[in-house]
Amino acid sequence: MKFHDLEHPLYALVAQAIVGFLTGEWFWGGVVPAAFFIGREHAQAEYRWIEHFANGKRANMPWWAVFDKRVWDVHSLWWNLLCPIVCVAAVSLGVG
């Protein structure tokens, strides 16, 4: 494991902590970074699909392309998407 594997979970937890300490809203402090990383990884999967299967043209991409398992790897799925969500959810449940 390398440090860059932990970057997204750490960023999500820092954002949650800032909102949580300033407003007391730990749940919403976790929703915002979780939604950010969901959107980011969704877009990255689209870009990977377009690059590999659509000849570099977004118009050639079907609606289901982001759900194609061929564009997801362990790093993008686990460390960049699921781990930040799980971390902020755990903190939200622990604090709330």
C-alpha positions as CSV (number, residue, x, y, z in Angstrom):
1,M,0.0,0.0,0.0
2,K,1.2,3.4,-0.9
3,F,0.3,6.9,0.5
4,H,-1.6,7.8,-2.6
5,D,-4.0,4.9,-1.8
6,L,-5.0,6.7,1.3
7,E,-5.3,10.2,-0.1
8,H,-9.0,10.1,-1.0
9,P,-10.1,8.6,2.3
10,L,-8.0,11.2,4.2
11,Y,-9.3,14.1,2.1
12,A,-12.9,12.9,2.7
13,L,-12.3,12.6,6.5
14,V,-10.6,16.0,6.7
15,A,-13.5,17.6,4.8
16,Q,-16.0,15.8,7.1
17,A,-14.1,16.9,10.2
18,I,-14.0,20.6,9.1
19,V,-17.7,20.6,8.6
20,G,-18.4,18.5,11.6
21,F,-16.4,20.7,14.0
22,L,-17.7,24.0,12.6
23,T,-21.4,23.1,12.3
24,G,-21.9,19.9,14.3
25,E,-23.3,18.3,11.2
26,W,-21.1,15.2,10.9
27,F,-23.6,13.4,8.6
28,W,-23.7,16.2,6.0
29,G,-20.0,16.8,6.4
30,G,-19.6,13.2,5.2
31,V,-22.2,13.4,2.5
32,V,-20.4,16.2,0.6
33,P,-17.0,14.5,0.2
34,A,-18.7,11.1,-0.5
35,A,-20.8,12.7,-3.3
36,F,-17.7,14.4,-4.6
37,F,-15.7,11.2,-4.9
38,I,-18.7,9.3,-6.4
39,G,-19.0,12.0,-9.1
40,R,-15.2,12.1,-9.7
41,E,-14.9,8.3,-10.1
42,H,-18.0,8.2,-12.3
43,A,-16.4,10.8,-14.6
44,Q,-13.1,9.0,-14.6
45,A,-14.8,5.7,-15.5
46,E,-16.5,7.5,-18.4
47,Y,-13.2,8.9,-19.6
48,R,-11.6,5.4,-19.5
49,W,-14.5,3.9,-21.4
50,I,-14.4,6.6,-24.1
51,E,-10.6,6.2,-24.4
52,H,-10.7,2.4,-24.7
53,F,-14.0,1.6,-26.5
54,A,-15.4,4.7,-28.1
55,N,-12.5,5.9,-30.3
56,G,-12.1,8.9,-28.1
57,K,-15.6,10.3,-28.9
58,R,-18.1,10.9,-26.1
59,A,-20.9,10.5,-28.7
60,N,-20.0,6.9,-29.1
61,M,-20.5,6.1,-25.4
62,P,-23.7,4.3,-24.4
63,W,-25.5,5.3,-21.1
64,W,-24.3,2.2,-19.3
65,A,-20.6,2.6,-20.1
66,V,-19.7,3.8,-16.6
67,F,-21.1,0.5,-15.2
68,D,-18.9,-1.6,-17.5
69,K,-16.6,-3.6,-15.2
70,R,-13.8,-3.4,-17.7
71,V,-13.1,0.3,-16.8
72,W,-12.9,-0.3,-13.1
73,D,-9.8,-1.6,-11.3
74,V,-9.0,-2.3,-7.7
75,H,-7.5,1.1,-7.1
76,S,-10.3,3.2,-8.7
77,L,-13.1,1.1,-7.2
78,W,-11.9,0.4,-3.7
79,W,-9.4,3.1,-2.8
80,N,-10.9,6.0,-4.7
81,L,-14.6,5.3,-4.5
82,L,-15.7,2.9,-1.7
83,C,-13.1,3.6,0.9
84,P,-13.9,7.3,1.3
85,I,-17.6,6.4,1.5
86,V,-17.0,3.8,4.1
87,C,-14.7,6.0,6.2
88,V,-17.1,9.0,6.3
89,A,-20.1,6.7,7.0
90,A,-18.2,5.1,9.9
91,V,-17.4,8.5,11.4
92,S,-21.0,9.6,10.9
93,L,-22.4,6.6,12.7
94,G,-19.8,6.8,15.4
95,V,-20.3,10.5,16.2
96,G,-24.1,10.7,15.6
